[in-house]
Amino acid sequence: MLIIFLVGIGTAYAGIFGTAKDWVFDNALGTILTAIFLIVGGFFGGTAVGKILLKSKLPLYELKDVAVRIRDARKPSGPGGAKVTAEEKDAILKEVEELIAAVVKVFGTT
């Protein structure tokens, strides 16, 4: 209930400073992920499934960063318009590298 309230307040502020969809995607997604992992840790943290889910926390946050970076690069108001510029591609690839490093760090065989 608190999350819904916070998203509602954020949406109201986003209407003033930009579009609500942008605010929800950029900020509330991270908050929702945090709340989910808080619940998983509180109720299922001691179980085998809970431990696996908690290990996936870092890669999921990195995946969110990749999605945000791609979305920002494809915005019509971006530097290259709806087309992705070379600088934006480099930034996206850097985020993808961080995602791969997080997956290897968490689920690596060594």
Secondary structure, DSSP 8 states (H G I E B T S, - for coil): -HHHHHHHHHHHHHHHHS-HHHHIIIIIHHHHHHHHHHHHHHHHTTSHHHHHHHHTHHHHHHHHHHHHHHHHHT-TTSTTTTS--HHHHHHHHHHHHHHHHHHHHHH---
